[in-house]
Amino acid sequence: MKMASDDMHDGFQRRLAERLVDSPRWQTPFRVLLVIWSEFTGGLGAWGALRPLVATALAFVPFLFLGQHFNRQHRKGFDWAMLQIPLLLALLWPLIWFWSIFDAYQTAMLSVADDYSVGA
């Protein structure tokens, strides 16, 4: 007596075998590599996966707010550069610097999410 799971397993194997026979052999390994690449990058591609990391690394450069410029928020980068002058005198400069690091990462993540949702 066969169980339902055995029937389902046999049906899956049969459908998989039919698909492999119908598709050219050169496409199968390529498709596997595409799936692995998609899983590795979260479906966002290499740039989508690395963009927040690059923005964060640039934001760690003090005084220049490069993370904001990288995210094409030039106005925010220039405004924060001017704001840091009085904050240096008040010894509050590290607060805006740490906030700029967080903001650069968050903005890059949101832009990648927006790009991905539009493309899907």
Backbone as CSV, one residue per row, in Angstrom:
resi,resn,N_x,N_y,N_z,CA_x,CA_y,CA_z,C_x,C_y,C_z
1,MET,0.834,-1.163,0.000,0.000,0.000,0.000,0.887,1.237,0.000
2,LYS,0.723,2.093,-1.023,1.520,3.302,-1.150,0.868,4.427,-0.372
3,MET,1.683,5.231,0.244,1.162,6.372,0.980,1.069,7.579,0.050
4,ALA,0.321,8.584,0.455,0.129,9.795,-0.352,1.456,10.521,-0.569
5,SER,2.333,10.500,0.423,3.620,11.184,0.270,4.489,10.496,-0.782
6,ASP,4.389,9.148,-0.873,5.143,8.426,-1.903,4.643,8.792,-3.293
7,ASP,3.308,8.909,-3.452,2.741,9.308,-4.739,3.185,10.716,-5.113
8,MET,3.180,11.608,-4.133,3.597,12.980,-4.389,5.079,13.026,-4.770
9,HIS,5.905,12.249,-4.080,7.328,12.191,-4.369,7.574,11.649,-5.779
10,ASP,6.859,10.584,-6.143,7.003,10.013,-7.489,6.557,11.014,-8.549
11,GLY,5.462,11.729,-8.291,4.980,12.726,-9.241,5.977,13.861,-9.417
12,PHE,6.588,14.281,-8.319,7.596,15.333,-8.385,8.798,14.877,-9.201
13,GLN,9.253,13.653,-8.959,10.394,13.131,-9.705,10.072,13.021,-11.196
14,ARG,8.868,12.607,-11.519,8.468,12.478,-12.914,8.440,13.852,-13.593
15,ARG,7.841,14.858,-12.936,7.775,16.201,-13.523,9.170,16.802,-13.676
16,LEU,10.029,16.574,-12.689,11.393,17.086,-12.771,12.145,16.430,-13.920
17,ALA,11.988,15.128,-14.074,12.651,14.420,-15.174,12.153,14.924,-16.523
18,GLU,10.852,15.189,-16.641,10.304,15.714,-17.894,10.876,17.093,-18.208
19,ARG,10.986,17.932,-17.211,11.547,19.268,-17.437,13.003,19.200,-17.863
20,LEU,13.779,18.313,-17.223,15.193,18.206,-17.569,15.373,17.652,-18.978
21,VAL,14.500,16.739,-19.399,14.592,16.179,-20.750,14.218,17.240,-21.774
22,ASP,13.213,18.059,-21.468,12.738,19.066,-22.412,13.689,20.257,-22.542
23,SER,14.455,20.555,-21.517,15.335,21.729,-21.590,16.720,21.324,-22.090
24,PRO,17.363,22.228,-22.841,18.732,21.931,-23.297,19.674,21.776,-22.101
25,ARG,20.649,20.917,-22.247,21.534,20.608,-21.132,22.395,21.805,-20.726
26,TRP,22.750,22.684,-21.670,23.620,23.796,-21.328,22.909,24.823,-20.453
27,GLN,21.578,24.857,-20.469,20.861,25.830,-19.656,20.749,25.411,-18.201
28,THR,20.747,24.158,-17.921,20.529,23.694,-16.557,21.617,24.179,-15.589
29,PRO,22.918,23.994,-15.862,23.921,24.518,-14.926,23.885,26.044,-14.834
30,PHE,23.585,26.702,-15.949,23.508,28.158,-15.926,22.377,28.631,-15.021
31,ARG,21.255,27.970,-15.107,20.126,28.316,-14.242,20.460,28.086,-12.777
32,VAL,21.169,27.031,-12.496,21.579,26.760,-11.113,22.470,27.892,-10.609
33,LEU,23.404,28.333,-11.435,24.273,29.441,-11.030,23.481,30.727,-10.818
34,LEU,22.477,30.961,-11.659,21.637,32.145,-11.481,20.858,32.095,-10.172
35,VAL,20.362,30.934,-9.822,19.633,30.795,-8.561,20.578,31.001,-7.382
36,ILE,21.765,30.431,-7.454,22.749,30.613,-6.380,23.115,32.085,-6.255
37,TRP,23.348,32.760,-7.379,23.688,34.191,-7.355,22.540,35.011,-6.770
38,SER,21.325,34.681,-7.156,20.158,35.397,-6.651,20.011,35.201,-5.142
39,GLU,20.241,34.011,-4.658,20.168,33.759,-3.216,21.300,34.451,-2.473
40,PHE,22.472,34.485,-3.063,23.631,35.113,-2.433,23.439,36.616,-2.284
41,THR,22.852,37.242,-3.293,22.687,38.698,-3.271,21.300,39.120,-2.812
42,GLY,20.482,38.181,-2.377,19.144,38.514,-1.913,18.220,38.927,-3.038
43,GLY,18.538,38.547,-4.260,17.710,38.901,-5.396,17.912,40.320,-5.870
44,LEU,18.845,41.040,-5.276,19.058,42.437,-5.604,20.230,42.664,-6.536
45,GLY,20.967,41.643,-6.854,22.163,41.809,-7.658,23.326,42.251,-6.785
46,ALA,24.505,42.255,-7.362,25.704,42.582,-6.577,25.662,44.010,-6.067
47,TRP,25.258,44.956,-6.909,25.250,46.350,-6.472,24.191,46.594,-5.402
48,GLY,23.036,45.978,-5.534,21.992,46.141,-4.533,22.397,45.615,-3.176
49,ALA,23.194,44.547,-3.175,23.644,43.981,-1.915,24.782,44.796,-1.301
50,LEU,25.600,45.416,-2.133,26.761,46.146,-1.619,26.518,47.632,-1.390
51,ARG,25.499,48.196,-2.006,25.287,49.640,-1.921,25.186,50.163,-0.486
52,PRO,24.401,49.536,0.415,24.365,50.033,1.793,25.711,49.937,2.500
53,LEU,26.483,48.903,2.183,27.796,48.761,2.822,28.763,49.841,2.349
54,VAL,28.721,50.169,1.063,29.582,51.221,0.519,29.190,52.569,1.118
55,ALA,27.889,52.840,1.198,27.430,54.105,1.784,27.858,54.223,3.236
56,THR,27.766,53.140,3.980,28.177,53.164,5.385,29.679,53.365,5.512
57,ALA,30.457,52.690,4.688,31.916,52.850,4.742,32.313,54.287,4.419
58,LEU,31.673,54.895,3.429,31.980,56.288,3.102,31.556,57.233,4.217
59,ALA,30.471,56.904,4.905,29.994,57.760,5.992,30.943,57.745,7.185
60,PHE,31.780,56.735,7.294,32.743,56.682,8.403,33.873,57.702,8.242
61,VAL,34.024,58.276,7.058,35.026,59.326,6.857,34.515,60.581,7.560
62,PRO,35.221,61.065,8.579,34.700,62.193,9.354,34.761,63.516,8.579
63,PHE,33.871,64.421,8.944,33.802,65.806,8.473,33.273,65.991,7.053
64,LEU,33.236,64.972,6.216,32.894,65.161,4.801,31.478,64.715,4.437
65,PHE,30.860,63.861,5.227,29.519,63.350,4.982,29.397,62.748,3.582
66,LEU,30.360,61.910,3.254,30.399,61.279,1.934,29.270,60.276,1.718
67,GLY,28.767,59.696,2.806,27.647,58.760,2.672,26.417,59.432,2.105
68,GLN,26.160,60.678,2.531,25.006,61.406,2.006,25.231,61.778,0.537
69,HIS,26.446,62.168,0.210,26.744,62.487,-1.195,26.644,61.238,-2.066
70,PHE,27.088,60.101,-1.546,26.989,58.835,-2.280,25.527,58.490,-2.566
71,ASN,24.649,58.786,-1.622,23.218,58.516,-1.784,22.500,59.612,-2.572
72,ARG,23.269,60.518,-3.164,22.747,61.626,-3.972,21.876,62.575,-3.162
73,GLN,22.228,62.726,-1.906,21.571,63.711,-1.055,22.578,64.816,-0.761
74,HIS,22.975,65.504,-1.812,24.032,66.503,-1.713,23.632,67.656,-0.800
75,ARG,22.399,68.064,-0.878,21.940,69.171,-0.030,22.104,68.808,1.448
76,LYS,21.706,67.588,1.819,21.840,67.150,3.205,23.316,67.094,3.607
77,GLY,24.166,66.609,2.718,25.600,66.549,3.017,26.200,67.928,3.247
78,PHE,25.855,68.893,2.400,26.368,70.253,2.578,25.790,70.907,3.836
79,ASP,24.497,70.686,4.096,23.881,71.258,5.300,24.530,70.721,6.562
80,TRP,24.767,69.424,6.598,25.394,68.844,7.789,26.845,69.280,7.925
81,ALA,27.510,69.507,6.801,28.892,70.001,6.868,28.919,71.388,7.496
82,MET,27.944,72.231,7.178,27.879,73.563,7.783,27.420,73.489,9.235
83,LEU,26.552,72.548,9.555,26.059,72.391,10.925,27.141,71.878,11.862
84,GLN,28.118,71.175,11.331,29.140,70.610,12.210,30.054,71.673,12.802
85,ILE,30.144,72.836,12.166,31.026,73.886,12.681,30.578,74.345,14.068
86,PRO,29.310,74.739,14.272,28.923,75.108,15.637,28.904,73.910,16.584
87,LEU,28.620,72.717,16.043,28.600,71.537,16.914,29.995,71.149,17.381
88,LEU,31.023,71.466,16.592,32.392,71.216,17.037,32.699,72.047,18.278
89,LEU,32.226,73.288,18.279,32.472,74.168,19.422,31.713,73.698,20.657
90,ALA,30.552,73.083,20.457,29.749,72.612,21.588,30.077,71.161,21.960
91,LEU,31.053,70.584,21.321,31.481,69.199,21.559,30.373,68.178,21.290
92,LEU,29.439,68.534,20.426,28.361,67.623,20.055,28.565,67.039,18.658
93,TRP,29.710,67.294,18.068,29.972,66.833,16.716,29.847,65.314,16.557
94,PRO,30.301,64.503,17.514,30.162,63.050,17.323,28.712,62.604,17.139
95,LEU,27.754,63.319,17.707,26.349,62.944,17.537,25.913,63.047,16.077
96,ILE,26.248,64.141,15.437,25.855,64.290,14.029,26.641,63.325,13.145
97,TRP,27.878,63.029,13.510,28.665,62.082,12.721,28.064,60.677,12.801
98,PHE,27.722,60.220,14.012,27.103,58.896,14.152,25.732,58.855,13.479
99,TRP,24.996,59.955,13.589,23.698,60.000,12.917,23.870,59.941,11.399
100,SER,24.910,60.565,10.874,25.131,60.535,9.422,25.469,59.120,8.955
101,ILE,26.162,58.346,9.769,26.477,56.954,9.420,25.185,56.147,9.348
102,PHE,24.353,56.295,10.370,23.068,55.590,10.385,22.186,56.037,9.222
103,ASP,22.139,57.327,8.963,21.304,57.867,7.896,21.769,57.379,6.521
104,ALA,23.070,57.326,6.302,23.590,56.853,5.011,23.197,55.400,4.777
105,TYR,23.323,54.563,5.805,22.948,53.153,5.672,21.449,53.016,5.419
106,GLN,20.651,53.719,6.212,19.203,53.618,6.090,18.718,54.118,4.721
107,THR,19.253,55.223,4.261,18.851,55.767,2.969,19.221,54.819,1.828
108,ALA,20.419,54.230,1.900,20.828,53.279,0.862,19.933,52.044,0.874
109,MET,19.596,51.546,2.048,18.709,50.377,2.131,17.334,50.695,1.555
110,LEU,16.797,51.866,1.874,15.486,52.241,1.360,15.503,52.433,-0.156
111,SER,16.588,53.002,-0.678,16.654,53.181,-2.132,16.775,51.840,-2.852
112,VAL,17.504,50.904,-2.270,17.601,49.565,-2.861,16.240,48.886,-2.810
113,ALA,15.536,49.023,-1.687,14.205,48.427,-1.561,13.240,49.046,-2.564
114,ASP,13.315,50.368,-2.757,12.447,51.016,-3.732,12.776,50.564,-5.152
115,ASP,14.073,50.480,-5.469,14.470,50.021,-6.802,14.002,48.581,-7.049
116,TYR,14.116,47.756,-6.018,13.736,46.357,-6.164,12.230,46.209,-6.312
117,SER,11.465,47.004,-5.548,10.010,46.878,-5.633,9.466,47.415,-6.956
118,VAL,10.126,48.416,-7.531,9.705,48.943,-8.830,10.030,47.929,-9.920
119,GLY,11.189,47.271,-9.804,11.611,46.310,-10.829,10.831,45.016,-10.775
120,ALA,10.214,44.686,-9.643,9.517,43.415,-9.503,8.152,43.418,-10.124
